[in-house]
Amino acid sequence: MASNIKSDVAQAIADTYRAEWGRIVAILIRLVGDFDVAEEAAQEAFAAAVNQWQTNGIPDLPRAWIIRTARYKAIDHLRRRTRDR
């Protein structure tokens, strides 16, 4: 059963990545104004999805979940960068 959940999550993440990566990064670039921060935040959100989705299940709107998570990660990154300056 656990391996079935892992394979379902892996498939959902792979499908979301293939179909939505460009849109996700473009949305994040518009939100934060920095390509590097947007791309890094999107990568971190996909990594977080692996753990979260196995525990909580695959969300109804995976792209929205990734964007929301990446947005928070990007904001945290920008705050740290500002604080360190």
VOGU-3710 file (C-alpha; in Angstrom, 3 decimals, decimal comma):
1> masniksdva> 0,000/0,000/0,000  2,748/2,470/0,921  4,617/1,862/-2,331  1,369/2,459/-4,243  0,998/5,852/-2,538  4,630/6,669/-3,320  4,195/5,720/-6,965  0,969/7,748/-7,222  2,708/10,762/-5,693  5,743/10,321/-7,928
11> qaiadtyrae> 3,486/10,145/-10,984  1,479/13,210/-9,928  4,655/15,205/-9,345  6,168/14,102/-12,657  2,958/14,937/-14,521  2,692/18,341/-12,867  6,345/19,090/-13,556  6,118/18,150/-17,246  2,858/19,969/-17,887  3,199/23,012/-15,639
21> wgrivailir> 6,880/23,862/-14,981  7,008/26,768/-17,436  3,743/28,286/-16,230  4,728/27,898/-12,586  8,073/29,639/-13,066  6,477/32,383/-15,182  3,879/33,076/-12,493  6,571/33,178/-9,823  8,731/35,528/-11,881  5,765/37,896/-12,130
31> lvgdfdvaee> 5,189/37,624/-8,384  8,772/38,088/-7,163  10,481/39,767/-10,120  13,567/37,538/-10,041  14,130/34,563/-12,343  16,681/32,821/-10,120  14,566/33,141/-6,978  11,472/31,960/-8,856  13,200/28,903/-10,284  14,808/27,956/-6,966
41> aaqeafaaav> 11,520/28,369/-5,112  9,720/26,186/-7,659  12,355/23,467/-7,251  12,017/23,633/-3,470  8,230/23,420/-3,745  8,441/20,280/-5,877  10,830/18,765/-3,331  8,431/19,652/-0,517  5,578/18,076/-2,474  7,282/14,684/-2,322
51> nqwqtngipd> 7,028/14,581/1,476  3,784/16,477/1,949  1,780/14,623/-0,669  2,845/11,239/0,667  1,631/12,265/4,111  -1,440/14,371/3,283  -2,404/13,026/-0,133  -2,255/14,602/-3,545  -4,097/17,944/-3,548  -7,048/18,540/-5,849
61> lprawiirta> -5,109/21,305/-7,610  -1,426/20,278/-7,681  -0,274/23,301/-9,710  -1,923/25,700/-7,263  -0,320/23,859/-4,332  3,125/24,127/-5,968  2,647/27,828/-6,768  1,466/28,675/-3,254  4,319/26,746/-1,645  6,894/28,225/-4,025
71> rykaidhlrr> 5,552/31,726/-3,397  6,080/31,327/0,348  9,574/29,931/-0,225  10,447/32,829/-2,540  9,200/35,374/-0,022  11,282/33,717/2,700  14,328/33,802/0,429  13,839/37,499/-0,369  13,381/38,325/3,324  16,597/36,496/4,223
81> rtrdr> 18,442/38,282/1,421  17,160/41,658/2,634  18,004/40,882/6,260  21,548/39,764/5,361  22,279/43,012/3,536
//
